[in-house]
């Protein structure tokens, strides 16, 4: 399943930034962009001798597999957390 | 001790079977009991975890890194990797060989990866140093 939400937190002694990114909006924008750029993508795939459907499916597979990714770095001067759900 | 194992040892003690036969029987018994394990217990791992606990820069405090990567991402990456043109893969192979890594990336295929992932359940790397602790494992 395609991840729908990303949580980003950056904490420094001065700032504490928390972001909840609604990824479904990002995917919507990317979808529109992909449709607009589809002729260019198609030409690029043909030049690189790649099957455009396999390529697009591969990219979608990577995006869909991102769910559950968790990256957390705690340093003395800054903490960073990225969680994709 | 299980009843079957006890029976095998009794047979060995009674001289009815040899030590080799007893060993084979016990090994077969162990294999059978593994096969009987619930499917849940043998399910391939879902995540690759990397946990690092190290001294901070200039010895200031501790730095901790905790990364969890879904195995599904590994699978998708390999599938996407199959799209890399052959020339580029040969280039990667050459660079790996130059750095002493004899891996042929053209042989990393989704079907091969599944076999590796199934065996990763027991995979664990622990590095303990006076300045850092690194753990890589699957869960």
Backbone of each chain as ProteinMPNN parsed JSONL, in Angstrom:
{"seq_chain_A": "XXXXXXXXXXXXXXXXXXXXXXXXXXXXXXXXXXXXXXXXXXXXXXXXXXXXXXXXXXXXXXXXXXXXXXXXXXXXXXXXXXXXX", "coords_chain_A": {"N_chain_A": [[0.835, -1.194, 0.0], [0.471, 2.223, -0.758], [2.317, 4.676, 0.962], [0.813, 7.114, 3.101], [1.312, 9.166, 4.837], [3.874, 11.222, 6.139], [6.149, 11.746, 8.736], [8.102, 14.265, 9.992], [10.647, 15.342, 12.061], [12.61, 17.795, 13.454], [14.869, 18.617, 15.797], [16.528, 21.019, 17.512], [18.716, 22.823, 19.78], [17.668, 25.371, 19.52], [15.352, 25.239, 17.943], [12.286, 23.406, 17.455], [10.99, 21.549, 15.217], [8.164, 20.177, 13.847], [6.712, 18.195, 11.425], [3.946, 17.043, 9.657], [3.456, 15.39, 6.885], [1.115, 15.167, 4.41], [1.219, 12.632, 2.398], [-0.398, 11.677, 0.396], [-1.283, 13.841, -1.005], [1.049, 14.686, -2.178], [1.538, 12.512, -3.843], [-0.599, 12.771, -5.547], [0.037, 15.19, -6.856], [2.418, 14.353, -8.032], [1.427, 12.427, -9.733], [-0.086, 13.925, -11.522], [1.984, 15.422, -12.602], [3.472, 13.353, -13.735], [1.73, 12.473, -15.71], [1.638, 14.727, -17.333], [4.287, 14.8, -18.129], [4.534, 12.485, -19.487], [5.017, 11.992, -22.322], [7.724, 12.699, -22.533], [8.877, 10.963, -20.685], [8.308, 8.576, -21.944], [9.786, 8.797, -24.328], [12.359, 8.975, -23.224], [12.562, 6.44, -22.084], [12.46, 4.863, -24.363], [14.785, 5.657, -25.664], [16.654, 4.781, -23.795], [16.251, 2.134, -24.116], [14.326, 0.776, -22.547], [11.528, -0.885, -21.114], [8.715, 1.054, -20.931], [6.442, 0.624, -19.305], [7.274, -1.3, -17.434], [9.252, 0.175, -16.213], [7.862, 2.374, -15.087], [6.192, 0.937, -13.392], [8.079, -0.163, -11.722], [9.075, 2.097, -10.396], [6.755, 2.918, -9.086], [6.507, 0.73, -7.435], [8.695, 1.052, -5.715], [7.935, 3.402, -4.414], [5.602, 2.543, -3.174], [6.685, 0.728, -1.434], [7.859, 2.163, 0.511], [6.541, 2.582, 2.89], [6.619, 2.258, 6.406], [9.197, 2.862, 6.778], [11.721, 4.102, 8.871], [13.663, 6.518, 10.233], [15.943, 7.636, 12.483], [17.862, 9.942, 14.099], [19.887, 10.769, 16.711], [21.693, 13.239, 18.048], [24.086, 15.027, 20.082], [23.629, 17.759, 19.619], [21.435, 17.938, 17.925], [18.347, 16.447, 16.94], [16.897, 14.211, 14.657], [14.087, 13.007, 13.022], [12.534, 10.829, 10.797], [9.698, 9.469, 9.586], [7.798, 7.208, 7.788], [4.557, 6.422, 6.961]], "CA_chain_A": [[0.0, 0.0, 0.0], [1.248, 3.465, -0.877], [2.278, 5.424, 2.232], [-0.044, 8.299, 3.024], [1.72, 10.224, 5.758], [5.273, 11.225, 6.575], [6.377, 12.607, 9.891], [9.478, 14.758, 10.043], [10.871, 16.156, 13.262], [13.989, 18.284, 13.593], [14.94, 19.282, 17.095], [17.838, 21.589, 17.857], [18.52, 23.618, 21.003], [16.893, 26.592, 19.23], [14.068, 24.967, 17.284], [11.684, 22.069, 17.473], [10.085, 21.58, 14.065], [7.44, 18.923, 13.587], [5.917, 18.273, 10.194], [3.206, 15.86, 9.219], [3.243, 15.638, 5.452], [0.128, 14.265, 3.795], [1.863, 12.171, 1.164], [-1.36, 11.419, -0.683], [-1.313, 15.06, -1.84], [2.291, 14.661, -2.972], [1.362, 11.501, -4.909], [-1.525, 13.357, -6.532], [0.815, 16.143, -7.646], [3.349, 13.59, -8.859], [0.642, 11.748, -10.776], [-0.391, 14.945, -12.543], [3.268, 15.727, -13.253], [3.851, 12.191, -14.558], [0.861, 12.469, -16.906], [2.097, 15.827, -18.198], [5.621, 14.494, -18.656], [4.55, 11.118, -20.035], [5.728, 11.857, -23.609], [9.18, 12.774, -22.296], [9.241, 9.698, -20.021], [8.236, 7.536, -22.979], [10.942, 8.965, -25.223], [13.559, 8.628, -22.453], [12.583, 4.974, -21.951], [12.784, 4.281, -25.672], [16.218, 5.921, -25.91], [17.421, 3.893, -22.911], [15.807, 0.776, -24.47], [13.633, 0.208, -21.389], [10.075, -0.994, -21.24], [8.177, 2.145, -20.1], [5.49, 0.123, -18.303], [8.074, -1.925, -16.365], [9.963, 1.248, -15.509], [6.897, 3.11, -14.25], [5.748, 0.005, -12.357], [9.205, -0.283, -10.786], [9.106, 3.319, -9.569], [5.572, 2.84, -8.202], [6.834, -0.305, -6.44], [9.596, 1.648, -4.71], [7.129, 4.353, -3.621], [4.68, 1.757, -2.342], [7.438, -0.026, -0.427], [8.458, 3.09, 1.483], [5.799, 2.531, 4.156], [7.299, 1.554, 7.491], [10.572, 3.364, 6.91], [11.897, 4.88, 10.098], [15.053, 6.97, 10.36], [16.026, 8.475, 13.677], [19.251, 10.281, 14.446], [19.939, 11.603, 17.915], [23.042, 13.726, 18.305], [24.021, 15.951, 21.224], [23.136, 19.09, 19.255], [20.234, 17.912, 17.082], [17.654, 15.168, 16.742], [16.116, 14.196, 13.415], [13.262, 11.814, 12.889], [11.726, 10.741, 9.581], [8.894, 8.237, 9.67], [6.831, 7.147, 6.689], [3.527, 5.442, 7.312]], "C_chain_A": [[0.874, 1.25, 0.0], [1.166, 4.241, 0.444], [1.534, 6.747, 2.07], [0.436, 9.457, 3.883], [3.204, 10.091, 6.104], [5.403, 12.184, 7.745], [7.852, 12.99, 9.913], [9.62, 15.617, 11.284], [12.35, 16.531, 13.332], [14.045, 19.088, 14.884], [16.374, 19.742, 17.352], [17.639, 22.383, 19.152], [17.644, 24.857, 20.761], [15.485, 26.297, 18.724], [13.574, 23.549, 17.558], [10.611, 22.057, 16.376], [9.468, 20.21, 13.869], [6.57, 19.109, 12.358], [5.208, 16.954, 9.961], [2.838, 16.107, 7.762], [2.214, 14.655, 4.906], [0.623, 13.797, 2.426], [0.868, 11.948, 0.032], [-1.493, 12.641, -1.592], [-0.075, 15.11, -2.741], [2.141, 13.681, -4.132], [0.415, 12.032, -5.994], [-0.795, 14.328, -7.458], [1.772, 15.411, -8.587], [2.636, 12.897, -10.016], [0.331, 12.715, -11.919], [0.876, 15.272, -13.342], [3.679, 14.596, -14.195], [3.023, 12.135, -15.843], [1.319, 13.541, -17.883], [3.425, 15.488, -18.875], [5.683, 13.134, -19.347], [5.211, 11.011, -21.415], [7.247, 11.851, -23.438], [9.669, 11.467, -21.651], [9.299, 8.578, -21.06], [9.449, 7.599, -23.899], [12.236, 8.552, -24.502], [13.695, 7.112, -22.319], [12.98, 4.321, -23.277], [14.266, 4.484, -25.993], [17.076, 4.965, -25.073], [17.088, 2.42, -23.145], [15.209, 0.059, -23.244], [12.147, 0.121, -21.691], [9.441, 0.083, -20.351], [7.223, 1.668, -19.015], [6.238, -0.505, -17.12], [8.764, -0.855, -15.532], [9.017, 1.98, -14.553], [6.434, 2.213, -13.101], [6.829, -0.176, -11.284], [9.269, 0.905, -9.849], [7.931, 3.316, -8.588], [5.831, 1.814, -7.087], [7.714, 0.234, -5.335], [8.813, 2.592, -3.805], [6.215, 3.583, -2.658], [5.409, 1.05, -1.2], [8.027, 0.869, 0.658], [7.776, 3.048, 2.855], [6.523, 1.713, 5.208], [8.733, 1.999, 7.671], [10.67, 4.291, 8.126], [13.378, 5.246, 10.206], [15.113, 7.953, 11.522], [17.497, 8.699, 14.016], [19.216, 11.201, 15.654], [21.389, 11.976, 18.162], [22.959, 14.712, 19.464], [23.406, 17.304, 20.864], [21.888, 19.09, 18.389], [19.649, 16.505, 17.01], [16.843, 15.264, 15.458], [15.341, 12.876, 13.347], [12.477, 11.886, 11.574], [11.0, 9.4, 9.648], [7.859, 8.285, 8.547], [5.825, 6.054, 6.988], [2.441, 5.406, 6.254]], "O_chain_A": [[1.895, 1.307, 0.686], [0.077, 4.441, 0.982], [1.621, 7.404, 1.033], [0.02, 10.598, 3.684], [3.711, 8.993, 6.33], [4.844, 13.281, 7.743], [8.731, 12.131, 9.859], [8.81, 16.511, 11.529], [13.224, 15.667, 13.274], [13.361, 20.099, 15.039], [17.303, 18.936, 17.4], [16.502, 22.592, 19.575], [16.965, 25.334, 21.671], [14.541, 27.02, 19.04], [14.348, 22.636, 17.848], [9.481, 22.498, 16.585], [10.172, 19.208, 13.741], [5.792, 20.06, 12.265], [5.808, 15.883, 10.058], [1.994, 16.951, 7.462], [2.428, 13.443, 4.94], [0.46, 14.494, 1.424], [1.228, 12.019, -1.143], [-1.776, 12.514, -2.784], [-0.144, 15.518, -3.901], [2.556, 13.965, -5.256], [0.6, 11.78, -7.185], [-0.976, 14.3, -8.676], [1.927, 15.772, -9.753], [3.165, 12.793, -11.122], [0.46, 12.385, -13.098], [0.852, 15.382, -14.568], [4.166, 14.836, -15.3], [3.53, 11.799, -16.913], [1.385, 13.314, -19.091], [3.657, 15.837, -20.033], [6.757, 12.684, -19.745], [5.909, 10.029, -21.669], [7.96, 11.102, -24.107], [10.719, 10.935, -22.011], [10.209, 7.749, -21.055], [10.061, 6.576, -24.208], [13.093, 7.879, -25.076], [14.792, 6.565, -22.426], [13.737, 3.351, -23.303], [14.92, 3.59, -26.528], [18.071, 4.416, -25.548], [17.597, 1.553, -22.435], [15.538, -1.09, -22.949], [11.589, 0.941, -22.42], [9.607, 0.036, -19.132], [7.191, 2.237, -17.924], [5.89, -0.279, -15.961], [8.852, -0.961, -14.309], [9.325, 2.179, -13.377], [6.299, 2.675, -11.968], [6.528, -0.323, -10.1], [9.491, 0.747, -8.648], [8.085, 3.664, -7.417], [5.424, 2.012, -5.942], [7.515, -0.08, -4.162], [8.994, 2.591, -2.588], [6.084, 3.936, -1.486], [4.835, 0.803, -0.14], [8.627, 0.378, 1.614], [8.372, 3.436, 3.86], [6.987, 0.606, 4.935], [9.412, 1.568, 8.603], [9.809, 5.14, 8.36], [14.238, 4.367, 10.263], [14.418, 8.969, 11.533], [18.262, 7.752, 14.194], [18.6, 12.267, 15.627], [22.217, 11.113, 18.454], [21.872, 15.185, 19.794], [22.743, 17.928, 21.693], [21.327, 20.157, 18.139], [20.374, 15.51, 17.019], [16.184, 16.271, 15.203], [15.88, 11.796, 13.584], [11.834, 12.894, 11.284], [11.621, 8.343, 9.753], [7.142, 9.272, 8.382], [6.192, 4.905, 7.236], [1.486, 4.64, 6.375]]}, "seq_chain_B": "XXXXXXXXXXXXXXXXXXXXXXXXXXXXXXXXXXXXXXXXXXXXXXXXXXXXXXXXXXXXXXXXXXXXXXXXXXXXXXXXXXXXXXXXXXXXXXXXXXXXXXXXXXXXXXXXXXXXXXXXXXXXXXXXXXXXXXXXXXX", "coords_chain_B": {"N_chain_B": [[13.79, -33.104, 27.521], [12.704, -34.579, 24.522], [10.264, -37.186, 23.929], [10.785, -38.845, 21.727], [13.491, -38.362, 21.228], [14.56, -39.374, 23.573], [13.926, -42.034, 23.285], [15.546, -42.728, 21.123], [18.065, -42.417, 22.275], [17.895, -44.355, 24.207], [17.813, -46.642, 22.605], [20.355, -46.477, 21.56], [21.86, -46.745, 23.879], [21.158, -49.321, 24.519], [22.467, -50.647, 22.608], [21.303, -51.24, 20.219], [21.302, -49.614, 18.036], [23.835, -47.844, 16.155], [26.213, -45.232, 17.054], [26.437, -43.438, 14.924], [24.057, -43.883, 13.558], [22.261, -43.08, 15.486], [22.898, -40.388, 15.639], [22.116, -39.532, 13.094], [19.393, -40.039, 13.234], [18.619, -38.284, 15.273], [19.244, -35.871, 14.086], [17.447, -35.929, 11.955], [15.127, -35.86, 13.388], [15.31, -33.333, 14.536], [15.116, -31.783, 12.237], [12.531, -32.424, 11.427], [11.088, -31.382, 13.561], [11.587, -28.691, 13.179], [10.244, -28.282, 10.82], [7.707, -28.601, 11.728], [7.277, -26.314, 13.101], [5.307, -23.422, 13.819], [4.0, -21.575, 11.044], [4.142, -18.865, 11.338], [6.397, -18.4, 12.901], [8.464, -18.877, 11.141], [8.312, -17.005, 9.265], [9.47, -14.797, 6.742], [11.673, -12.036, 7.556], [10.467, -8.658, 8.159], [11.605, -6.194, 8.307], [14.725, -4.448, 7.969], [17.05, -3.647, 10.34], [19.127, -1.083, 11.583], [21.17, -0.149, 14.089], [22.94, 2.243, 15.748], [25.18, 3.296, 18.179], [27.129, 5.712, 19.228], [30.139, 7.563, 20.151], [29.876, 11.097, 20.291], [30.863, 13.799, 18.057], [34.108, 15.074, 18.706], [34.049, 13.941, 21.185], [31.777, 14.781, 22.506], [29.032, 14.068, 24.224], [26.635, 11.465, 23.239], [25.92, 9.861, 20.142], [23.148, 8.643, 18.462], [21.796, 6.35, 16.193], [19.036, 5.133, 14.529], [17.707, 3.051, 12.32], [15.165, 1.836, 10.266], [14.417, -0.225, 7.719], [12.089, -1.212, 5.34], [11.777, -4.552, 4.158], [10.428, -4.869, 1.867], [11.062, -2.681, 0.411], [13.613, -3.258, -0.326], [13.162, -5.386, -2.042], [11.7, -4.057, -4.047], [13.651, -2.307, -4.88], [15.54, -4.041, -5.987], [14.053, -5.028, -8.108], [13.772, -2.703, -9.555], [16.409, -2.25, -10.036], [16.931, -4.16, -11.914], [16.32, -2.901, -14.201], [18.417, -1.389, -14.892], [20.646, -0.508, -17.433], [22.649, -2.918, -19.24], [25.298, -2.172, -19.808], [25.822, -0.26, -17.858], [25.592, -1.823, -15.579], [27.753, -3.53, -15.91], [29.739, -1.708, -15.595], [29.372, -1.033, -12.9], [29.986, -3.508, -11.754], [32.691, -3.672, -12.415], [33.715, -1.52, -10.931], [33.124, -2.421, -8.358], [34.723, -4.712, -8.229], [37.234, -3.546, -8.383], [37.33, -2.447, -5.902], [37.597, -4.582, -4.338], [35.356, -6.146, -3.947], [33.714, -8.879, -4.807], [31.161, -9.118, -6.185], [28.612, -9.954, -8.433], [26.504, -7.88, -9.85], [24.688, -8.303, -11.832], [23.646, -10.712, -11.347], [21.94, -10.436, -9.251], [18.802, -10.968, -8.726], [15.193, -10.719, -8.546], [14.094, -13.272, -7.9], [16.287, -14.577, -6.807], [16.755, -13.001, -4.628], [14.588, -13.472, -2.944], [15.156, -15.967, -1.85], [17.365, -15.311, -0.324], [16.256, -13.469, 1.469], [14.532, -15.085, 2.905], [16.26, -16.481, 4.472], [17.244, -14.599, 6.119], [16.299, -14.286, 8.665], [17.778, -15.167, 10.833], [19.866, -13.513, 10.688], [22.376, -11.405, 11.909], [24.432, -8.755, 12.87], [26.864, -7.732, 15.026], [28.742, -5.188, 16.311], [31.055, -4.245, 18.565], [32.713, -1.644, 19.907], [35.137, 0.408, 21.576], [34.343, 2.982, 21.181], [31.991, 2.888, 19.795], [28.877, 1.186, 19.148], [27.47, -1.09, 16.996], [24.66, -2.455, 15.512], [23.233, -4.683, 13.301], [20.407, -6.087, 12.1], [17.609, -8.279, 11.397], [14.042, -8.091, 11.528]], "CA_chain_B": [[14.11, -33.961, 26.384], [11.475, -35.113, 23.945], [10.086, -38.635, 24.043], [11.462, -39.481, 20.584], [14.941, -38.275, 21.431], [14.885, -40.285, 24.679], [13.84, -43.393, 22.729], [16.749, -42.946, 20.303], [19.201, -42.593, 23.183], [17.708, -45.674, 24.838], [18.231, -47.633, 21.606], [21.818, -46.391, 21.484], [22.383, -47.323, 25.128], [20.921, -50.764, 24.478], [23.324, -51.206, 21.558], [20.495, -51.656, 19.063], [21.73, -48.77, 16.911], [25.184, -47.287, 16.35], [26.243, -43.787, 17.349], [26.16, -42.729, 13.667], [22.611, -43.991, 13.289], [21.578, -42.236, 16.48], [23.108, -38.986, 15.237], [21.273, -39.263, 11.916], [17.996, -40.011, 13.679], [18.395, -37.047, 16.036], [19.246, -34.77, 13.104], [16.175, -35.999, 11.219], [14.101, -35.43, 14.341], [15.414, -31.87, 14.648], [14.584, -31.237, 10.986], [11.075, -32.591, 11.444], [10.475, -30.452, 14.522], [11.627, -27.351, 12.57], [9.175, -28.221, 9.816], [6.432, -28.512, 12.447], [7.141, -24.997, 13.742], [4.237, -22.653, 13.187], [4.433, -20.797, 9.893], [4.416, -17.509, 11.819], [7.753, -18.306, 13.423], [9.441, -18.971, 10.07], [7.986, -16.003, 8.267], [10.638, -13.959, 6.468], [11.63, -10.768, 8.298], [9.807, -7.548, 7.445], [12.423, -4.973, 8.332], [16.165, -4.482, 8.248], [17.291, -2.598, 11.334], [20.512, -0.679, 11.836], [21.199, 0.657, 15.319], [24.305, 2.687, 16.039], [25.323, 4.121, 19.385], [28.552, 6.075, 19.137], [30.57, 8.827, 20.754], [29.648, 12.252, 19.425], [32.073, 14.458, 17.559], [34.965, 15.675, 19.748], [33.721, 13.324, 22.469], [30.675, 15.473, 23.176], [27.791, 13.28, 24.295], [26.506, 10.254, 22.43], [25.09, 9.973, 18.94], [22.415, 7.398, 18.258], [21.116, 6.234, 14.902], [18.112, 3.994, 14.511], [17.114, 3.023, 10.976], [14.361, 0.645, 9.959], [14.119, -0.23, 6.277], [11.228, -2.357, 5.006], [12.326, -5.513, 3.193], [9.684, -4.654, 0.63], [11.818, -1.656, -0.322], [14.757, -4.0, -0.891], [12.62, -6.134, -3.192], [11.369, -3.085, -5.101], [14.928, -1.792, -5.372], [16.15, -5.056, -6.867], [13.258, -5.057, -9.343], [14.129, -1.494, -10.293], [17.807, -2.454, -10.443], [16.945, -4.994, -13.121], [16.123, -2.016, -15.354], [19.673, -0.692, -15.2], [21.22, -1.066, -18.67], [23.726, -3.892, -19.05], [26.593, -1.473, -19.798], [25.978, 0.381, -16.549], [25.822, -2.879, -14.586], [29.143, -3.975, -16.077], [30.559, -0.634, -15.007], [29.254, -1.204, -11.443], [30.756, -4.713, -11.422], [34.122, -3.355, -12.5], [34.036, -0.662, -9.776], [33.094, -3.261, -7.157], [35.918, -5.574, -8.259], [38.398, -2.7, -8.081], [37.332, -2.2, -4.457], [37.736, -5.871, -3.646], [34.054, -6.78, -3.692], [33.467, -9.742, -5.965], [29.725, -9.388, -6.366], [28.134, -9.69, -9.783], [25.162, -7.308, -9.664], [23.762, -8.815, -12.86], [23.046, -11.943, -10.822], [20.98, -10.127, -8.186], [17.482, -10.959, -9.353], [14.145, -10.856, -7.529], [13.908, -14.656, -7.454], [17.419, -14.917, -5.936], [16.614, -12.209, -3.41], [13.607, -14.125, -2.061], [15.854, -17.036, -1.12], [18.221, -14.658, 0.68], [15.398, -12.855, 2.502], [13.986, -16.151, 3.76], [17.304, -16.922, 5.406], [17.74, -13.455, 6.895], [15.702, -14.239, 10.002], [18.818, -15.378, 11.84], [20.989, -12.623, 10.375], [22.646, -10.377, 12.912], [25.825, -8.31, 12.928], [27.096, -6.92, 16.224], [30.107, -4.664, 16.407], [31.249, -3.512, 19.817], [33.997, -0.962, 19.917], [35.119, 1.278, 22.759], [33.699, 4.25, 20.832], [30.698, 2.721, 19.119], [28.224, -0.115, 19.067], [26.659, -1.156, 15.785], [23.88, -3.693, 15.389], [22.446, -4.808, 12.072], [19.631, -7.316, 12.228], [16.302, -8.281, 10.737], [12.962, -8.39, 12.478]], "C_chain_B": [[12.824, -34.587, 25.845], [11.461, -36.64, 24.035], [10.853, -39.378, 22.941], [12.973, -39.505, 20.774], [15.394, -39.275, 22.507], [14.899, -41.735, 24.163], [15.09, -43.718, 21.894], [17.956, -43.214, 21.2], [19.121, -43.935, 23.913], [18.173, -46.786, 23.907], [19.75, -47.671, 21.489], [22.441, -47.05, 22.713], [22.24, -48.839, 25.129], [21.76, -51.446, 23.391], [22.559, -51.649, 20.329], [20.805, -50.812, 17.828], [23.127, -48.227, 17.218], [25.081, -45.784, 16.638], [25.925, -42.957, 16.095], [24.664, -42.716, 13.367], [21.828, -43.085, 14.244], [21.691, -40.758, 16.094], [22.206, -38.614, 14.07], [19.806, -39.133, 12.32], [17.672, -38.711, 14.42], [18.356, -35.846, 15.099], [17.933, -34.738, 12.336], [15.03, -35.499, 12.086], [14.089, -33.905, 14.478], [14.833, -31.207, 13.411], [13.072, -31.301, 10.96], [10.43, -31.597, 12.393], [10.504, -29.026, 13.986], [10.491, -27.185, 11.561], [7.811, -28.072, 10.469], [6.211, -27.151, 13.087], [6.016, -24.234, 13.065], [4.798, -21.761, 12.087], [4.824, -19.374, 10.293], [5.879, -17.353, 12.197], [8.789, -18.284, 12.303], [9.189, -17.93, 8.973], [9.22, -15.129, 7.999], [10.522, -12.611, 7.176], [11.034, -9.639, 7.454], [10.696, -6.305, 7.351], [13.898, -5.289, 8.542], [16.435, -3.331, 9.209], [18.79, -2.318, 11.461], [20.481, 0.242, 13.046], [22.656, 0.981, 15.644], [24.277, 3.567, 17.283], [26.807, 4.47, 19.482], [28.844, 7.357, 19.887], [30.294, 9.96, 19.779], [30.965, 12.842, 18.948], [32.795, 15.15, 18.714], [34.602, 15.15, 21.142], [32.587, 13.997, 23.22], [29.41, 14.613, 23.122], [27.813, 12.042, 23.423], [25.639, 10.557, 21.213], [24.423, 8.62, 18.712], [21.709, 7.436, 16.902], [20.265, 4.975, 14.943], [17.382, 4.017, 13.163], [16.353, 1.717, 10.793], [13.948, 0.723, 8.487], [13.231, -1.434, 5.968], [11.893, -3.262, 3.96], [11.667, -5.344, 1.823], [10.417, -3.631, -0.26], [13.037, -2.284, -1.002], [14.322, -4.747, -2.149], [12.361, -5.184, -4.362], [12.647, -2.522, -5.715], [15.596, -2.761, -6.333], [15.4, -5.123, -8.189], [13.598, -3.848, -10.226], [15.563, -1.609, -10.827], [17.924, -3.282, -11.707], [16.781, -4.147, -14.381], [17.405, -1.275, -15.748], [20.272, -1.324, -16.462], [22.458, -1.925, -18.4], [25.098, -3.201, -18.963], [26.87, -0.866, -18.419], [26.259, -0.664, -15.468], [27.249, -3.419, -14.669], [30.101, -2.973, -15.447], [30.567, -0.773, -13.474], [30.08, -2.41, -10.996], [32.248, -4.414, -11.396], [34.544, -2.514, -11.291], [34.066, -1.479, -8.486], [34.351, -4.133, -7.081], [37.159, -4.772, -7.889], [38.498, -2.414, -6.585], [37.311, -3.494, -3.66], [36.432, -6.551, -3.32], [33.659, -7.585, -4.938], [32.008, -10.107, -6.143], [29.344, -9.04, -7.8], [26.691, -9.183, -9.675], [24.164, -7.791, -10.722], [23.053, -10.077, -12.369], [22.061, -11.684, -9.684], [19.613, -9.945, -8.839], [16.418, -11.166, -8.278], [14.002, -12.288, -7.009], [15.057, -15.109, -6.543], [17.266, -14.223, -4.586], [15.652, -12.878, -2.419], [14.277, -15.193, -1.206], [16.729, -16.447, -0.022], [17.354, -14.129, 1.831], [14.829, -13.906, 3.45], [14.987, -16.571, 4.828], [17.753, -15.809, 6.349], [17.227, -13.408, 8.338], [16.762, -14.361, 11.103], [20.005, -14.44, 11.651], [21.156, -11.563, 11.459], [24.135, -10.024, 12.882], [25.942, -7.408, 14.146], [28.545, -6.474, 16.243], [30.184, -3.836, 17.679], [32.648, -2.934, 19.826], [33.98, -0.069, 21.143], [34.413, 2.606, 22.483], [32.299, 4.083, 20.256], [30.181, 1.289, 19.203], [27.334, -0.086, 17.834], [25.941, -2.501, 15.757], [23.094, -3.634, 14.09], [21.705, -6.132, 12.176], [18.296, -7.178, 11.498], [15.23, -8.623, 11.759], [11.634, -8.503, 11.745]], "O_chain_B": [[11.976, -35.058, 26.603], [12.497, -37.285, 24.195], [11.485, -40.404, 23.192], [13.64, -40.509, 20.523], [16.434, -39.923, 22.388], [15.749, -42.541, 24.541], [15.618, -44.829, 21.951], [18.761, -44.107, 20.934], [20.139, -44.564, 24.199], [18.829, -47.738, 24.329], [20.354, -48.733, 21.34], [23.409, -47.804, 22.612], [23.086, -49.554, 25.668], [21.759, -52.671, 23.273], [23.103, -52.359, 19.482], [20.59, -51.257, 16.7], [23.546, -48.158, 18.373], [24.027, -45.166, 16.488], [25.25, -41.931, 16.168], [24.091, -41.698, 12.982], [20.868, -42.42, 13.854], [20.735, -39.99, 16.202], [21.608, -37.538, 14.046], [19.079, -38.265, 11.837], [16.611, -38.116, 14.23], [17.557, -34.927, 15.277], [17.37, -33.671, 12.091], [14.109, -34.827, 11.622], [13.034, -33.273, 14.53], [14.14, -30.194, 13.51], [12.406, -30.359, 10.53], [9.375, -31.034, 12.1], [9.605, -28.232, 14.266], [9.87, -26.127, 11.453], [6.882, -27.511, 9.888], [5.114, -26.85, 13.558], [5.798, -24.386, 11.863], [5.917, -21.259, 12.183], [5.702, -18.758, 9.689], [6.523, -16.352, 11.882], [9.877, -17.736, 12.482], [9.786, -17.982, 7.897], [9.933, -14.765, 8.934], [9.42, -12.1, 7.376], [11.086, -9.657, 6.224], [10.556, -5.484, 6.444], [14.261, -6.264, 9.2], [16.092, -2.182, 8.929], [19.606, -3.239, 11.445], [19.838, 1.291, 13.021], [23.487, 0.085, 15.793], [23.447, 4.467, 17.407], [27.635, 3.612, 19.785], [27.945, 8.132, 20.215], [30.462, 9.795, 18.57], [32.04, 12.432, 19.384], [32.161, 15.739, 19.589], [34.819, 15.826, 22.147], [32.442, 13.812, 24.429], [28.802, 14.465, 22.062], [28.862, 11.622, 22.934], [24.743, 11.401, 21.26], [25.078, 7.579, 18.768], [21.105, 8.441, 16.529], [20.721, 3.903, 15.341], [16.551, 4.889, 12.906], [16.845, 0.639, 11.126], [13.222, 1.628, 8.078], [13.59, -2.564, 6.301], [12.493, -2.78, 3.0], [12.256, -5.631, 0.781], [10.394, -3.709, -1.488], [13.431, -1.891, -2.1], [15.009, -4.743, -3.17], [12.74, -5.454, -5.502], [12.716, -2.29, -6.922], [16.147, -2.36, -7.359], [16.005, -5.255, -9.253], [13.698, -3.949, -11.449], [15.88, -1.13, -11.915], [18.875, -3.14, -12.476], [17.064, -4.605, -15.489], [17.468, -0.624, -16.79], [20.39, -2.546, -16.544], [23.208, -1.681, -17.455], [25.948, -3.586, -18.159], [27.979, -0.944, -17.892], [27.057, -0.432, -14.56], [27.874, -3.725, -13.653], [31.118, -3.333, -14.855], [31.611, -0.65, -12.834], [30.787, -2.349, -9.99], [32.971, -4.835, -10.492], [35.595, -2.756, -10.698], [34.92, -1.263, -7.626], [34.962, -4.275, -6.022], [38.03, -5.26, -7.168], [39.584, -2.172, -6.057], [37.041, -3.497, -2.459], [36.405, -7.456, -2.486], [33.318, -7.022, -5.979], [31.666, -11.286, -6.241], [29.701, -7.98, -8.315], [25.77, -9.964, -9.438], [22.951, -7.699, -10.532], [22.008, -10.464, -12.893], [21.417, -12.616, -9.202], [19.317, -8.903, -9.423], [16.705, -11.724, -7.219], [13.809, -12.495, -5.811], [14.856, -15.911, -5.63], [17.603, -14.782, -3.542], [15.877, -12.851, -1.209], [14.01, -15.314, -0.01], [16.828, -17.004, 1.072], [17.675, -14.316, 3.004], [14.663, -13.656, 4.644], [14.614, -16.961, 5.934], [18.542, -16.041, 7.264], [17.675, -12.582, 9.133], [16.653, -13.74, 12.161], [21.014, -14.545, 12.349], [20.194, -10.914, 11.867], [24.988, -10.911, 12.871], [25.203, -6.433, 14.278], [29.46, -7.295, 16.197], [29.464, -2.85, 17.841], [33.64, -3.66, 19.758], [32.913, 0.188, 21.699], [33.945, 3.276, 23.404], [31.515, 5.031, 20.233], [30.944, 0.329, 19.314], [26.538, 0.836, 17.654], [26.554, -3.55, 15.956], [22.386, -2.666, 13.816], [22.326, -7.184, 12.326], [17.92, -6.095, 11.049], [15.476, -9.346, 12.724], [10.603, -8.75, 12.37]]}, "name": "protein", "num_of_chains": 2, "seq": "XXXXXXXXXXXXXXXXXXXXXXXXXXXXXXXXXXXXXXXXXXXXXXXXXXXXXXXXXXXXXXXXXXXXXXXXXXXXXXXXXXXXXXXXXXXXXXXXXXXXXXXXXXXXXXXXXXXXXXXXXXXXXXXXXXXXXXXXXXXXXXXXXXXXXXXXXXXXXXXXXXXXXXXXXXXXXXXXXXXXXXXXXXXXXXXXXXXXXXXXXXXXXXXXXXXXXXXXXXXXXXXX"}
